[in-house]
Amino acid sequence: MEAATYVECPRDAWQALGRLIPTTVKRDHLRSLLAAGFRHLDLGSFVSPRAVPQLADGEEVLSALERPEDADFSCIIVNLRGLERAMAVPQVTSVGYPLAVNETFQRRNSNLSLAASWQLVAELFARALDAGLGFVVYLSMGFGNPYGDPWTPADTAQMLEHLLALGIGRVALADTVGRASAEVVDEVLAAAAQVTDPASLGLHLHARPDGWRELLKVGLAYGVTWFEGALAGVGGCPFAEDHLVGNLPTEEVLPWLEAQGFSSGVDLSQLPRLASASALLAMRFA
């Protein structure tokens, strides 16, 4: 069975919840994920507490976790201050920077223009490399945007090419608002194939509960084996649209991937329990 890299995203699941989840509750949830075999976790965001108050306790959450040697603990950053915070937490192994394919969302998400963001990406990458941290760029709105900004699949591919030229090899194409159909995913990956092997890319997609299978089939056809989601499909981006489209439902995706011949290393028997716990957590702190 071929290995798949599956990133469970509690950060994405929690960030838009209205009531603050206690730090101890977050820690217990993350420990249960580790016990079930999850080894790739997007579990924090070192951004302004005013922007995402739910994740302001990132240092406290992470400091009490024991990270297995084979685990990748990733946190989102949007500036140098965020990178410095990440560097000060030994449990963090990777940082991710969201770089939008359109100007409107980049300004909404990071309060920077795209031109300024490109300069920042280069500096963040260099500093992360010096600190021994992995560096991931999420190409947000990589499958179109809801703002009316001009976009084609070639725009996503062009930004990907620029990132590769900077030496950044870990890039995930992010749907952000669940706009991508299977046809659009195919068009974007076909454009990306003109500049790199799509098998090197990740897909961070959002979809309605019945809409994710066709998207992943296209990804697998291009050799993609890096996918991201959240238990119970909870979550979404609070800076994208008023109506949030959920994450890929981990408890459904992982058994489906295994049926296609791809193993995540996660104990599938634990998924129903973990999904129920995640759903209850989201309802409790909505």
C-alpha positions as MATLAB code, in Angstrom:
seq = 'MEAATYVECPRDAWQALGRLIPTTVKRDHLRSLLAAGFRHLDLGSFVSPRAVPQLADGEEVLSALERPEDADFSCIIVNLRGLERAMAVPQVTSVGYPLAVNETFQRRNSNLSLAASWQLVAELFARALDAGLGFVVYLSMGFGNPYGDPWTPADTAQMLEHLLALGIGRVALADTVGRASAEVVDEVLAAAAQVTDPASLGLHLHARPDGWRELLKVGLAYGVTWFEGALAGVGGCPFAEDHLVGNLPTEEVLPWLEAQGFSSGVDLSQLPRLASASALLAMRFA';
ca = [
       0.000    0.000    0.000;
       1.351    3.436   -0.944;
       1.886    6.046    1.768;
      -0.223    9.192    1.760;
       0.574   12.375    3.662;
      -2.595   13.451    5.402;
      -2.569   16.664    7.423;
      -5.202   16.899   10.134;
      -6.045   20.568   10.716;
      -7.373   21.379   14.205;
      -6.197   24.949   13.582;
      -8.564   25.222   10.628;
     -11.344   23.539   12.587;
     -11.060   25.875   15.578;
     -10.173   29.278   14.184;
     -13.703   30.438   13.355;
     -15.417   29.192   16.524;
     -16.959   32.030   18.509;
     -16.309   30.862   22.060;
     -12.777   30.233   23.316;
     -11.868   26.576   23.819;
      -9.899   26.119   27.057;
      -6.228   25.394   26.533;
      -6.472   22.109   28.423;
      -9.291   20.930   26.162;
      -7.209   21.681   23.072;
      -4.253   19.780   24.511;
      -6.389   16.739   25.316;
      -7.824   16.707   21.807;
      -4.392   16.906   20.218;
      -3.082   14.129   22.438;
      -5.969   11.922   21.307;
      -5.008   12.581   17.679;
      -1.410   11.603   18.338;
      -2.511    8.454   20.150;
      -4.540    7.467   17.080;
      -1.494    7.761   14.832;
      -1.870   11.218   13.289;
       1.629   12.484   12.539;
       1.009   15.529   10.342;
      -0.848   18.218   12.265;
      -1.680   21.831   11.411;
      -2.340   22.766   15.011;
      -1.697   26.450   15.574;
      -1.512   29.956   14.222;
       1.000   32.534   15.418;
      -0.908   35.607   14.327;
      -2.348   38.603   16.156;
      -4.731   37.563   18.954;
      -7.043   40.305   17.717;
      -7.301   38.595   14.343;
      -7.753   35.030   15.614;
      -8.416   35.093   19.374;
      -9.206   31.367   19.384;
      -5.557   30.536   18.689;
      -3.869   33.089   20.936;
      -2.768   30.342   23.344;
      -0.585   28.555   20.792;
       2.535   28.541   22.936;
       0.659   27.177   25.941;
      -1.023   24.460   23.899;
       2.171   23.286   22.247;
       4.455   23.520   25.260;
       2.658   20.670   27.025;
       2.681   18.276   24.060;
       5.196   15.512   23.510;
       5.968   15.413   19.810;
       6.799   11.963   18.409;
      10.052   11.917   16.447;
       8.227   11.186   13.195;
       5.616   13.935   13.671;
       5.355   17.261   11.855;
       3.750   20.032   13.923;
       2.901   22.959   11.683;
       1.633   26.446   12.518;
       0.454   29.272   10.280;
       2.359   32.563   10.264;
       1.756   35.791    8.355;
       4.752   37.914    9.388;
       8.206   37.871   10.953;
       6.806   38.194   14.455;
       4.830   35.009   13.913;
       7.938   33.217   12.718;
       9.849   34.369   15.797;
       7.100   32.995   18.033;
       7.205   29.682   16.182;
      10.987   29.488   16.454;
      10.706   29.873   20.234;
       8.536   26.751   20.581;
      10.603   23.537   20.304;
       7.579   21.431   19.377;
       7.058   23.326   16.109;
       8.705   21.675   13.097;
       7.121   23.598   10.202;
       5.491   26.923    9.468;
       2.998   27.692    6.747;
       2.438   30.987    4.961;
      -0.839   31.672    3.100;
      -0.105   33.448   -0.182;
      -3.189   34.347   -2.178;
      -3.452   34.117   -5.939;
      -5.533   37.302   -5.877;
      -4.912   40.722   -4.379;
      -8.188   41.070   -2.486;
      -7.798   38.013   -0.297;
      -4.113   38.662    0.370;
      -4.974   42.043    1.821;
      -7.895   40.612    3.816;
      -5.865   37.725    5.176;
      -2.512   39.370    5.927;
      -3.072   43.120    5.463;
      -0.351   43.139    2.819;
      -0.294   43.619   -0.922;
       0.853   40.745   -3.096;
       4.005   42.667   -4.025;
       4.925   43.113   -0.366;
       3.977   39.506    0.347;
       6.461   38.166   -2.198;
       9.277   40.020   -0.440;
       8.084   38.693    2.905;
       7.867   35.105    1.625;
      11.504   35.174    0.552;
      12.616   36.501    3.951;
      10.443   34.087    5.931;
      11.727   31.149    3.901;
      15.359   32.106    4.454;
      14.907   32.592    8.193;
      12.881   29.405    8.619;
      15.585   27.485    6.764;
      18.273   28.903    9.049;
      16.216   27.894   12.074;
      15.798   24.335   10.830;
      12.056   24.689   10.262;
      10.127   23.337    7.312;
       8.402   26.006    5.223;
       5.110   25.501    3.410;
       3.317   27.985    1.193;
      -0.430   27.634    0.817;
      -1.555   29.150   -2.480;
      -4.870   30.475   -1.201;
      -7.693   31.009   -3.686;
      -5.714   28.738   -5.986;
      -8.911   27.569   -7.695;
     -10.639   30.918   -8.134;
     -12.046   33.559   -5.818;
     -15.446   34.998   -4.842;
     -14.406   38.633   -5.243;
     -14.529   39.006   -9.002;
     -10.745   39.350   -9.243;
      -9.451   38.066  -12.602;
      -8.175   34.490  -12.359;
      -7.200   31.580  -14.578;
      -5.466   28.274  -13.770;
      -2.383   29.743  -15.419;
      -2.266   32.408  -12.678;
      -1.951   29.708  -10.024;
       0.707   27.922  -12.057;
       2.657   31.161  -12.529;
       2.765   31.787   -8.793;
       3.803   28.180   -8.233;
       6.638   28.635  -10.710;
       7.817   31.738   -8.877;
       7.826   29.882   -5.553;
       9.849   27.039   -7.031;
      12.333   29.564   -8.397;
      12.806   30.828   -4.836;
      13.669   27.279   -3.780;
      10.397   26.656   -1.939;
       9.543   23.027   -2.558;
       6.564   22.480   -0.236;
       3.480   24.067   -1.782;
      -0.163   23.213   -1.208;
      -2.858   24.457   -3.559;
      -5.675   25.758   -1.364;
      -9.289   26.110   -2.402;
     -10.083   28.227    0.684;
     -13.814   28.710   -0.040;
     -14.876   25.438   -1.637;
     -15.353   26.797   -5.144;
     -13.423   24.076   -6.971;
     -15.245   21.494   -9.046;
     -13.493   18.376  -10.292;
     -13.117   20.117  -13.653;
     -11.427   23.138  -12.076;
      -9.083   20.940  -10.017;
      -8.153   19.150  -13.239;
      -7.496   22.449  -15.033;
      -5.320   23.790  -12.201;
      -3.283   20.598  -11.854;
      -2.847   20.435  -15.628;
      -1.490   24.002  -15.560;
       0.725   23.166  -12.580;
       2.086   20.169  -14.481;
       3.657   22.599  -16.943;
       6.018   23.845  -14.227;
       6.452   20.892  -11.829;
       5.392   17.344  -11.104;
       1.928   17.629   -9.477;
       2.860   14.671   -7.258;
       5.058   17.085   -5.289;
       2.088   19.296   -4.401;
      -0.492   19.243   -1.650;
      -4.211   19.866   -1.934;
      -5.972   21.768    0.834;
      -9.565   21.651   -0.344;
     -12.868   22.641    1.171;
     -16.081   20.992    0.082;
     -19.627   20.227    1.060;
     -20.132   16.796    2.659;
     -20.980   15.070   -0.618;
     -18.527   16.919   -2.841;
     -15.010   15.803   -1.958;
     -14.633   12.364   -3.591;
     -14.570   13.595   -7.176;
     -12.015   16.241   -6.223;
      -9.654   13.714   -4.662;
     -10.024   11.339   -7.595;
      -8.607   14.061   -9.824;
      -5.754   14.686   -7.394;
      -4.841   11.000   -7.260;
      -4.929   10.807  -11.059;
      -2.182   13.474  -11.115;
      -0.139   11.622   -8.505;
      -1.032   13.882   -5.562;
      -0.830   12.046   -2.226;
      -0.740   15.026    0.153;
      -4.218   15.989    1.339;
      -5.555   18.001    4.268;
      -8.802   18.036    6.215;
     -10.421   18.025    9.648;
     -12.447   15.543   11.626;
     -16.215   15.929   11.120;
     -15.446   18.418    8.329;
     -15.373   21.203   10.902;
     -13.865   24.552   10.017;
     -13.111   27.023    7.293;
     -11.436   30.382    6.789;
     -12.992   33.270    8.747;
     -11.496   35.824    6.337;
     -12.886   34.371    3.118;
     -16.692   34.528    2.967;
     -19.564   34.852    5.409;
     -20.760   31.343    4.666;
     -18.030   28.861    5.499;
     -17.591   25.687    3.515;
     -16.302   22.808    5.606;
     -13.009   20.948    5.537;
     -12.696   17.506    4.040;
     -14.146   15.048    6.602;
     -11.160   13.054    7.817;
     -13.234   10.148    9.125;
     -14.563    9.564    5.584;
     -11.511   10.549    3.569;
      -8.978    8.239    5.220;
     -10.997    5.004    4.799;
     -11.726    6.039    1.203;
      -8.031    6.641    0.535;
      -7.177    3.263    2.010;
      -9.718    1.663   -0.326;
      -7.810    3.316   -3.187;
      -4.552    1.808   -1.907;
      -3.153    4.701    0.146;
      -2.349    4.447    3.849;
      -2.043    7.413    6.236;
      -0.748    5.390    9.181;
      -3.763    6.415   11.253;
      -5.780    3.860   13.220;
      -9.029    3.988   11.239;
     -10.991    2.339   14.028;
     -10.481    5.492   16.120;
     -11.960    7.856   13.547;
     -15.680    7.635   14.461;
     -14.922    8.436   18.094;
     -12.584   11.277   17.215;
     -15.005   12.728   14.673;
     -17.812   12.708   17.239;
     -15.572   14.432   19.757;
     -14.576   17.061   17.205;
     -18.173   17.713   16.211;
     -19.237   18.061   19.838;
     -16.351   20.438   20.503;
     -17.403   22.608   17.570;
     -21.024   22.713   18.739;
     -20.052   23.451   22.315;
     -17.829   26.404   21.419;
     -19.564   27.679   18.277;
];
